[in-house]
Amino acid sequence: MRVRCPNCRKSVVNPQFNLGCAQWCASADKCLGGAGLGTGETLRRVLDGRLAQILQAEPLRVKEIRAKMDRVEAESVTRKVDPLPALIAEAVRGAFAPEQASEADSFLHMLSQELDFPLDAVEKARQIINEN
């Protein structure tokens, strides 16, 4: 889950948080809220699932994007930064061509509004996408 850094006051991923109990706990949806989506799924899994839905006819492309996301996640952990914005940006860049900006924007909106992804992470992902 996310915590507020005592130094910079930004909302960051708690590196000590373990979602393992969400797989079996009946109260996971109350405890995790939107992050668990009632299933104990991590936001990464939810993002992976949506990516697979969007690109269901292109499994090799999904595999390539997931491999890039794995690298981004590993780099973020090494640098001790929140991986979620970079993961979202990588998924969007992989799933949508530059000329599909409106579809990409709809996807980002869906993440924050329907799937309860943290708005700050989605907005940071939007910045990353627009920088490249």
VMD Tcl script that builds the backbone (N, CA, C; Angstrom):
set m [mol new atoms 396]
animate dup $m
set s [atomselect $m all]
$s set {name element resname resid chain x y z} {
  {N N MET 1 A 0.836 -1.172 0.000}
  {CA C MET 1 A 0.000 0.000 0.000}
  {C C MET 1 A 0.885 1.240 0.000}
  {N N ARG 2 A 0.253 2.359 -0.040}
  {CA C ARG 2 A 0.984 3.615 -0.138}
  {C C ARG 2 A 1.036 4.296 1.227}
  {N N VAL 3 A 2.152 4.960 1.482}
  {CA C VAL 3 A 2.344 5.744 2.695}
  {C C VAL 3 A 2.900 7.103 2.296}
  {N N ARG 4 A 2.808 8.061 3.196}
  {CA C ARG 4 A 3.346 9.392 2.930}
  {C C ARG 4 A 4.757 9.461 3.492}
  {N N CYS 5 A 5.705 9.860 2.640}
  {CA C CYS 5 A 7.100 9.994 3.053}
  {C C CYS 5 A 7.196 11.107 4.100}
  {N N PRO 6 A 7.851 10.838 5.219}
  {CA C PRO 6 A 7.962 11.872 6.256}
  {C C PRO 6 A 8.857 13.034 5.845}
  {N N ASN 7 A 9.716 12.836 4.853}
  {CA C ASN 7 A 10.630 13.892 4.423}
  {C C ASN 7 A 10.020 14.779 3.350}
  {N N CYS 8 A 9.651 14.167 2.212}
  {CA C CYS 8 A 9.162 14.976 1.086}
  {C C CYS 8 A 7.638 15.086 1.054}
  {N N ARG 9 A 6.951 14.292 1.868}
  {CA C ARG 9 A 5.487 14.295 1.976}
  {C C ARG 9 A 4.783 13.715 0.744}
  {N N LYS 10 A 5.515 13.096 -0.173}
  {CA C LYS 10 A 4.890 12.459 -1.334}
  {C C LYS 10 A 4.314 11.109 -0.933}
  {N N SER 11 A 3.295 10.694 -1.659}
  {CA C SER 11 A 2.712 9.380 -1.457}
  {C C SER 11 A 3.553 8.363 -2.222}
  {N N VAL 12 A 4.114 7.378 -1.504}
  {CA C VAL 12 A 4.988 6.382 -2.119}
  {C C VAL 12 A 4.528 4.978 -1.719}
  {N N VAL 13 A 5.001 3.978 -2.457}
  {CA C VAL 13 A 4.687 2.601 -2.133}
  {C C VAL 13 A 5.452 2.201 -0.887}
  {N N ASN 14 A 4.762 1.588 0.055}
  {CA C ASN 14 A 5.403 1.085 1.260}
  {C C ASN 14 A 6.172 -0.183 0.882}
  {N N PRO 15 A 7.510 -0.157 0.926}
  {CA C PRO 15 A 8.288 -1.317 0.487}
  {C C PRO 15 A 8.120 -2.524 1.395}
  {N N GLN 16 A 7.556 -2.337 2.584}
  {CA C GLN 16 A 7.380 -3.444 3.515}
  {C C GLN 16 A 5.984 -4.048 3.450}
  {N N PHE 17 A 5.116 -3.490 2.617}
  {CA C PHE 17 A 3.751 -3.985 2.536}
  {C C PHE 17 A 3.708 -5.298 1.776}
  {N N ASN 18 A 3.004 -6.270 2.320}
  {CA C ASN 18 A 2.907 -7.590 1.719}
  {C C ASN 18 A 1.442 -7.906 1.464}
  {N N LEU 19 A 1.097 -8.146 0.209}
  {CA C LEU 19 A -0.284 -8.453 -0.161}
  {C C LEU 19 A -0.630 -9.934 -0.020}
  {N N GLY 20 A 0.282 -10.721 0.515}
  {CA C GLY 20 A 0.060 -12.163 0.605}
  {C C GLY 20 A -1.238 -12.535 1.295}
  {N N CYS 21 A -1.591 -11.827 2.353}
  {CA C CYS 21 A -2.815 -12.169 3.088}
  {C C CYS 21 A -4.068 -11.897 2.267}
  {N N ALA 22 A -3.982 -11.003 1.292}
  {CA C ALA 22 A -5.165 -10.657 0.497}
  {C C ALA 22 A -5.650 -11.828 -0.334}
  {N N GLN 23 A -4.802 -12.816 -0.568}
  {CA C GLN 23 A -5.197 -13.971 -1.353}
  {C C GLN 23 A -6.213 -14.848 -0.610}
  {N N TRP 24 A -6.210 -14.789 0.724}
  {CA C TRP 24 A -7.092 -15.664 1.472}
  {C C TRP 24 A -8.001 -14.947 2.467}
  {N N CYS 25 A -7.713 -13.698 2.796}
  {CA C CYS 25 A -8.467 -12.999 3.843}
  {C C CYS 25 A -9.834 -12.521 3.347}
  {N N ALA 26 A -10.872 -12.838 4.106}
  {CA C ALA 26 A -12.228 -12.437 3.727}
  {C C ALA 26 A -12.433 -10.930 3.825}
  {N N SER 27 A -11.593 -10.247 4.585}
  {CA C SER 27 A -11.727 -8.801 4.751}
  {C C SER 27 A -10.782 -8.016 3.853}
  {N N ALA 28 A -10.160 -8.662 2.886}
  {CA C ALA 28 A -9.169 -7.994 2.037}
  {C C ALA 28 A -9.743 -6.786 1.326}
  {N N ASP 29 A -10.988 -6.882 0.844}
  {CA C ASP 29 A -11.561 -5.750 0.120}
  {C C ASP 29 A -11.763 -4.553 1.031}
  {N N LYS 30 A -12.064 -4.790 2.299}
  {CA C LYS 30 A -12.229 -3.680 3.255}
  {C C LYS 30 A -10.871 -3.089 3.621}
  {N N CYS 31 A -9.894 -3.940 3.753}
  {CA C CYS 31 A -8.560 -3.509 4.148}
  {C C CYS 31 A -7.831 -2.799 3.006}
  {N N LEU 32 A -7.911 -3.375 1.815}
  {CA C LEU 32 A -7.154 -2.857 0.684}
  {C C LEU 32 A -7.905 -1.852 -0.153}
  {N N GLY 33 A -9.209 -1.819 -0.022}
  {CA C GLY 33 A -10.009 -0.898 -0.825}
  {C C GLY 33 A -9.823 -1.168 -2.296}
  {N N GLY 34 A -9.707 -0.102 -3.097}
  {CA C GLY 34 A -9.567 -0.232 -4.541}
  {C C GLY 34 A -8.314 -0.953 -4.966}
  {N N ALA 35 A -7.269 -0.896 -4.156}
  {CA C ALA 35 A -6.030 -1.562 -4.543}
  {C C ALA 35 A -6.212 -3.057 -4.668}
  {N N GLY 36 A -7.061 -3.620 -3.818}
  {CA C GLY 36 A -7.282 -5.048 -3.883}
  {C C GLY 36 A -8.389 -5.419 -4.831}
  {N N LEU 37 A -9.271 -4.493 -5.143}
  {CA C LEU 37 A -10.399 -4.716 -6.025}
  {C C LEU 37 A -11.194 -5.948 -5.619}
  {N N GLY 38 A -11.175 -6.265 -4.307}
  {CA C GLY 38 A -11.951 -7.387 -3.808}
  {C C GLY 38 A -11.364 -8.738 -4.147}
  {N N THR 39 A -10.265 -8.788 -4.846}
  {CA C THR 39 A -9.706 -10.068 -5.267}
  {C C THR 39 A -8.302 -10.289 -4.724}
  {N N GLY 40 A -7.737 -9.298 -4.072}
  {CA C GLY 40 A -6.373 -9.429 -3.591}
  {C C GLY 40 A -5.347 -9.212 -4.689}
  {N N GLU 41 A -5.780 -8.725 -5.835}
  {CA C GLU 41 A -4.845 -8.494 -6.935}
  {C C GLU 41 A -4.048 -7.226 -6.697}
  {N N THR 42 A -2.783 -7.283 -7.020}
  {CA C THR 42 A -1.976 -6.081 -6.947}
  {C C THR 42 A -2.336 -5.195 -8.135}
  {N N LEU 43 A -1.987 -3.930 -8.038}
  {CA C LEU 43 A -2.247 -3.021 -9.157}
  {C C LEU 43 A -1.486 -3.480 -10.395}
  {N N ARG 44 A -0.334 -4.075 -10.216}
  {CA C ARG 44 A 0.426 -4.594 -11.366}
  {C C ARG 44 A -0.373 -5.688 -12.068}
  {N N ARG 45 A -0.967 -6.575 -11.306}
  {CA C ARG 45 A -1.767 -7.655 -11.914}
  {C C ARG 45 A -2.985 -7.095 -12.635}
  {N N VAL 46 A -3.607 -6.113 -12.030}
  {CA C VAL 46 A -4.764 -5.484 -12.674}
  {C C VAL 46 A -4.332 -4.848 -13.989}
  {N N LEU 47 A -3.206 -4.152 -13.969}
  {CA C LEU 47 A -2.672 -3.517 -15.174}
  {C C LEU 47 A -2.331 -4.570 -16.232}
  {N N ASP 48 A -1.698 -5.659 -15.818}
  {CA C ASP 48 A -1.390 -6.757 -16.744}
  {C C ASP 48 A -2.668 -7.317 -17.376}
  {N N GLY 49 A -3.689 -7.487 -16.555}
  {CA C GLY 49 A -4.953 -8.029 -17.062}
  {C C GLY 49 A -5.614 -7.121 -18.076}
  {N N ARG 50 A -5.608 -5.822 -17.815}
  {CA C ARG 50 A -6.196 -4.870 -18.759}
  {C C ARG 50 A -5.390 -4.812 -20.050}
  {N N LEU 51 A -4.092 -4.918 -19.925}
  {CA C LEU 51 A -3.228 -4.933 -21.103}
  {C C LEU 51 A -3.560 -6.156 -21.978}
  {N N ALA 52 A -3.727 -7.302 -21.343}
  {CA C ALA 52 A -4.068 -8.526 -22.082}
  {C C ALA 52 A -5.431 -8.409 -22.760}
  {N N GLN 53 A -6.377 -7.724 -22.114}
  {CA C GLN 53 A -7.698 -7.523 -22.730}
  {C C GLN 53 A -7.602 -6.643 -23.967}
  {N N ILE 54 A -6.858 -5.562 -23.849}
  {CA C ILE 54 A -6.730 -4.614 -24.960}
  {C C ILE 54 A -6.047 -5.270 -26.159}
  {N N LEU 55 A -5.030 -6.063 -25.877}
  {CA C LEU 55 A -4.220 -6.655 -26.950}
  {C C LEU 55 A -4.434 -8.167 -27.044}
  {N N GLN 56 A -5.657 -8.608 -26.848}
  {CA C GLN 56 A -5.916 -10.050 -26.811}
  {C C GLN 56 A -5.536 -10.771 -28.101}
  {N N ALA 57 A -5.555 -10.088 -29.219}
  {CA C ALA 57 A -5.199 -10.707 -30.498}
  {C C ALA 57 A -3.686 -10.698 -30.738}
  {N N GLU 58 A -2.921 -10.094 -29.808}
  {CA C GLU 58 A -1.475 -9.961 -29.993}
  {C C GLU 58 A -0.703 -10.439 -28.758}
  {N N PRO 59 A -0.743 -11.727 -28.461}
  {CA C PRO 59 A -0.099 -12.224 -27.236}
  {C C PRO 59 A 1.413 -11.994 -27.192}
  {N N LEU 60 A 2.082 -12.027 -28.332}
  {CA C LEU 60 A 3.528 -11.777 -28.329}
  {C C LEU 60 A 3.830 -10.331 -27.948}
  {N N ARG 61 A 3.012 -9.423 -28.408}
  {CA C ARG 61 A 3.182 -8.006 -28.052}
  {C C ARG 61 A 2.969 -7.818 -26.555}
  {N N VAL 62 A 1.959 -8.494 -25.999}
  {CA C VAL 62 A 1.705 -8.415 -24.557}
  {C C VAL 62 A 2.926 -8.933 -23.796}
  {N N LYS 63 A 3.486 -10.037 -24.269}
  {CA C LYS 63 A 4.662 -10.614 -23.618}
  {C C LYS 63 A 5.836 -9.636 -23.636}
  {N N GLU 64 A 6.045 -8.965 -24.754}
  {CA C GLU 64 A 7.133 -7.983 -24.869}
  {C C GLU 64 A 6.912 -6.807 -23.918}
  {N N ILE 65 A 5.682 -6.328 -23.858}
  {CA C ILE 65 A 5.375 -5.193 -22.971}
  {C C ILE 65 A 5.570 -5.597 -21.517}
  {N N ARG 66 A 5.119 -6.789 -21.161}
  {CA C ARG 66 A 5.294 -7.264 -19.781}
  {C C ARG 66 A 6.774 -7.401 -19.430}
  {N N ALA 67 A 7.586 -7.836 -20.376}
  {CA C ALA 67 A 9.028 -7.939 -20.128}
  {C C ALA 67 A 9.616 -6.551 -19.862}
  {N N LYS 68 A 9.184 -5.556 -20.630}
  {CA C LYS 68 A 9.636 -4.182 -20.394}
  {C C LYS 68 A 9.162 -3.699 -19.026}
  {N N MET 69 A 7.928 -4.046 -18.679}
  {CA C MET 69 A 7.390 -3.644 -17.380}
  {C C MET 69 A 8.174 -4.296 -16.242}
  {N N ASP 70 A 8.585 -5.540 -16.429}
  {CA C ASP 70 A 9.408 -6.215 -15.419}
  {C C ASP 70 A 10.723 -5.465 -15.206}
  {N N ARG 71 A 11.345 -5.038 -16.314}
  {CA C ARG 71 A 12.602 -4.286 -16.205}
  {C C ARG 71 A 12.390 -2.944 -15.500}
  {N N VAL 72 A 11.301 -2.263 -15.862}
  {CA C VAL 72 A 10.978 -0.975 -15.237}
  {C C VAL 72 A 10.746 -1.158 -13.740}
  {N N GLU 73 A 10.029 -2.205 -13.384}
  {CA C GLU 73 A 9.756 -2.459 -11.979}
  {C C GLU 73 A 11.048 -2.748 -11.211}
  {N N ALA 74 A 11.925 -3.562 -11.795}
  {CA C ALA 74 A 13.202 -3.877 -11.143}
  {C C ALA 74 A 14.051 -2.621 -10.966}
  {N N GLU 75 A 14.098 -1.771 -11.992}
  {CA C GLU 75 A 14.850 -0.524 -11.893}
  {C C GLU 75 A 14.282 0.375 -10.797}
  {N N SER 76 A 12.968 0.436 -10.705}
  {CA C SER 76 A 12.326 1.282 -9.695}
  {C C SER 76 A 12.647 0.786 -8.293}
  {N N VAL 77 A 12.644 -0.510 -8.110}
  {CA C VAL 77 A 12.958 -1.080 -6.799}
  {C C VAL 77 A 14.407 -0.768 -6.447}
  {N N THR 78 A 15.299 -0.926 -7.415}
  {CA C THR 78 A 16.713 -0.620 -7.190}
  {C C THR 78 A 16.901 0.845 -6.804}
  {N N ARG 79 A 16.193 1.728 -7.491}
  {CA C ARG 79 A 16.296 3.163 -7.215}
  {C C ARG 79 A 15.433 3.593 -6.028}
  {N N LYS 80 A 14.643 2.661 -5.493}
  {CA C LYS 80 A 13.754 2.911 -4.350}
  {C C LYS 80 A 12.754 4.027 -4.640}
  {N N VAL 81 A 12.141 3.934 -5.836}
  {CA C VAL 81 A 11.081 4.863 -6.211}
  {C C VAL 81 A 9.817 4.053 -6.509}
  {N N ASP 82 A 8.702 4.719 -6.459}
  {CA C ASP 82 A 7.416 4.085 -6.731}
  {C C ASP 82 A 7.396 3.599 -8.180}
  {N N PRO 83 A 7.220 2.300 -8.412}
  {CA C PRO 83 A 7.228 1.796 -9.786}
  {C C PRO 83 A 5.927 2.035 -10.543}
  {N N LEU 84 A 4.834 2.314 -9.853}
  {CA C LEU 84 A 3.531 2.354 -10.502}
  {C C LEU 84 A 3.429 3.348 -11.658}
  {N N PRO 85 A 3.866 4.602 -11.511}
  {CA C PRO 85 A 3.763 5.514 -12.660}
  {C C PRO 85 A 4.517 5.014 -13.889}
  {N N ALA 86 A 5.722 4.492 -13.680}
  {CA C ALA 86 A 6.511 3.989 -14.810}
  {C C ALA 86 A 5.874 2.749 -15.418}
  {N N LEU 87 A 5.278 1.892 -14.593}
  {CA C LEU 87 A 4.588 0.703 -15.113}
  {C C LEU 87 A 3.390 1.100 -15.965}
  {N N ILE 88 A 2.617 2.059 -15.480}
  {CA C ILE 88 A 1.459 2.536 -16.244}
  {C C ILE 88 A 1.924 3.129 -17.566}
  {N N ALA 89 A 2.949 3.972 -17.505}
  {CA C ALA 89 A 3.457 4.609 -18.729}
  {C C ALA 89 A 3.937 3.567 -19.731}
  {N N GLU 90 A 4.639 2.554 -19.259}
  {CA C GLU 90 A 5.145 1.504 -20.154}
  {C C GLU 90 A 3.990 0.727 -20.783}
  {N N ALA 91 A 2.961 0.446 -20.007}
  {CA C ALA 91 A 1.793 -0.262 -20.547}
  {C C ALA 91 A 1.099 0.569 -21.621}
  {N N VAL 92 A 0.942 1.859 -21.357}
  {CA C VAL 92 A 0.272 2.743 -22.318}
  {C C VAL 92 A 1.105 2.892 -23.583}
  {N N ARG 93 A 2.408 3.114 -23.424}
  {CA C ARG 93 A 3.271 3.254 -24.606}
  {C C ARG 93 A 3.289 1.987 -25.439}
  {N N GLY 94 A 3.217 0.840 -24.784}
  {CA C GLY 94 A 3.224 -0.419 -25.512}
  {C C GLY 94 A 1.900 -0.743 -26.177}
  {N N ALA 95 A 0.808 -0.331 -25.552}
  {CA C ALA 95 A -0.519 -0.694 -26.058}
  {C C ALA 95 A -1.074 0.278 -27.087}
  {N N PHE 96 A -0.658 1.538 -27.000}
  {CA C PHE 96 A -1.244 2.564 -27.859}
  {C C PHE 96 A -0.159 3.292 -28.661}
  {N N ALA 97 A -0.399 3.412 -29.954}
  {CA C ALA 97 A 0.495 4.174 -30.820}
  {C C ALA 97 A 0.297 5.668 -30.543}
  {N N PRO 98 A 1.286 6.507 -30.871}
  {CA C PRO 98 A 1.153 7.947 -30.625}
  {C C PRO 98 A -0.125 8.558 -31.215}
  {N N GLU 99 A -0.561 8.042 -32.350}
  {CA C GLU 99 A -1.783 8.587 -32.964}
  {C C GLU 99 A -3.059 8.110 -32.259}
  {N N GLN 100 A -2.920 7.263 -31.252}
  {CA C GLN 100 A -4.065 6.796 -30.473}
  {C C GLN 100 A -4.137 7.503 -29.125}
  {N N ALA 101 A -3.800 8.770 -29.120}
  {CA C ALA 101 A -3.742 9.537 -27.873}
  {C C ALA 101 A -5.079 9.552 -27.134}
  {N N SER 102 A -6.180 9.648 -27.857}
  {CA C SER 102 A -7.479 9.698 -27.169}
  {C C SER 102 A -7.804 8.355 -26.512}
  {N N GLU 103 A -7.428 7.240 -27.147}
  {CA C GLU 103 A -7.637 5.926 -26.538}
  {C C GLU 103 A -6.751 5.760 -25.302}
  {N N ALA 104 A -5.516 6.232 -25.406}
  {CA C ALA 104 A -4.604 6.165 -24.270}
  {C C ALA 104 A -5.134 6.997 -23.109}
  {N N ASP 105 A -5.661 8.170 -23.415}
  {CA C ASP 105 A -6.229 9.028 -22.377}
  {C C ASP 105 A -7.439 8.368 -21.721}
  {N N SER 106 A -8.265 7.715 -22.511}
  {CA C SER 106 A -9.422 6.998 -21.966}
  {C C SER 106 A -8.970 5.867 -21.041}
  {N N PHE 107 A -7.901 5.187 -21.435}
  {CA C PHE 107 A -7.352 4.111 -20.613}
  {C C PHE 107 A -6.862 4.658 -19.275}
  {N N LEU 108 A -6.136 5.751 -19.301}
  {CA C LEU 108 A -5.649 6.370 -18.067}
  {C C LEU 108 A -6.808 6.813 -17.181}
  {N N HIS 109 A -7.832 7.374 -17.792}
  {CA C HIS 109 A -9.016 7.798 -17.041}
  {C C HIS 109 A -9.675 6.588 -16.379}
  {N N MET 110 A -9.796 5.493 -17.113}
  {CA C MET 110 A -10.400 4.277 -16.577}
  {C C MET 110 A -9.599 3.748 -15.388}
  {N N LEU 111 A -8.267 3.796 -15.480}
  {CA C LEU 111 A -7.448 3.323 -14.368}
  {C C LEU 111 A -7.750 4.087 -13.089}
  {N N SER 112 A -7.806 5.411 -13.194}
  {CA C SER 112 A -7.999 6.218 -11.987}
  {C C SER 112 A -9.452 6.234 -11.520}
  {N N GLN 113 A -10.391 6.271 -12.436}
  {CA C GLN 113 A -11.791 6.434 -12.045}
  {C C GLN 113 A -12.515 5.121 -11.771}
  {N N GLU 114 A -12.266 4.110 -12.584}
  {CA C GLU 114 A -12.995 2.856 -12.427}
  {C C GLU 114 A -12.247 1.816 -11.603}
  {N N LEU 115 A -10.929 1.829 -11.702}
  {CA C LEU 115 A -10.131 0.805 -11.027}
  {C C LEU 115 A -9.422 1.319 -9.784}
  {N N ASP 116 A -9.658 2.589 -9.447}
  {CA C ASP 116 A -9.114 3.183 -8.223}
  {C C ASP 116 A -7.587 3.183 -8.139}
  {N N PHE 117 A -6.929 3.297 -9.288}
  {CA C PHE 117 A -5.484 3.505 -9.246}
  {C C PHE 117 A -5.258 4.899 -8.656}
  {N N PRO 118 A -4.188 5.091 -7.888}
  {CA C PRO 118 A -3.939 6.410 -7.299}
  {C C PRO 118 A -3.808 7.484 -8.387}
  {N N LEU 119 A -4.552 8.551 -8.227}
  {CA C LEU 119 A -4.567 9.622 -9.221}
  {C C LEU 119 A -3.181 10.211 -9.439}
  {N N ASP 120 A -2.399 10.351 -8.363}
  {CA C ASP 120 A -1.063 10.916 -8.528}
  {C C ASP 120 A -0.173 10.011 -9.385}
  {N N ALA 121 A -0.327 8.710 -9.278}
  {CA C ALA 121 A 0.457 7.777 -10.098}
  {C C ALA 121 A 0.034 7.855 -11.560}
  {N N VAL 122 A -1.269 7.978 -11.805}
  {CA C VAL 122 A -1.769 8.076 -13.174}
  {C C VAL 122 A -1.307 9.386 -13.814}
  {N N GLU 123 A -1.357 10.473 -13.055}
  {CA C GLU 123 A -0.911 11.765 -13.594}
  {C C GLU 123 A 0.595 11.772 -13.853}
  {N N LYS 124 A 1.369 11.146 -12.972}
  {CA C LYS 124 A 2.810 11.040 -13.186}
  {C C LYS 124 A 3.085 10.196 -14.436}
  {N N ALA 125 A 2.318 9.133 -14.634}
  {CA C ALA 125 A 2.465 8.310 -15.841}
  {C C ALA 125 A 2.171 9.143 -17.084}
  {N N ARG 126 A 1.157 9.980 -17.006}
  {CA C ARG 126 A 0.807 10.860 -18.132}
  {C C ARG 126 A 1.996 11.785 -18.461}
  {N N GLN 127 A 2.652 12.299 -17.432}
  {CA C GLN 127 A 3.824 13.157 -17.647}
  {C C GLN 127 A 4.956 12.389 -18.308}
  {N N ILE 128 A 5.189 11.169 -17.838}
  {CA C ILE 128 A 6.248 10.327 -18.421}
  {C C ILE 128 A 5.965 10.078 -19.899}
  {N N ILE 129 A 4.713 9.755 -20.205}
  {CA C ILE 129 A 4.321 9.491 -21.600}
  {C C ILE 129 A 4.538 10.726 -22.454}
  {N N ASN 130 A 4.132 11.880 -21.949}
  {CA C ASN 130 A 4.247 13.116 -22.728}
  {C C ASN 130 A 5.691 13.589 -22.888}
  {N N GLU 131 A 6.583 13.184 -21.982}
  {CA C GLU 131 A 7.991 13.558 -22.086}
  {C C GLU 131 A 8.690 12.815 -23.202}
  {N N ASN 132 A 8.206 11.639 -23.527}
  {CA C ASN 132 A 8.893 10.806 -24.525}
  {C C ASN 132 A 8.237 10.855 -25.853}
}
mol reanalyze $m
mol bondsrecalc $m
mol representation Tube
mol addrep $m
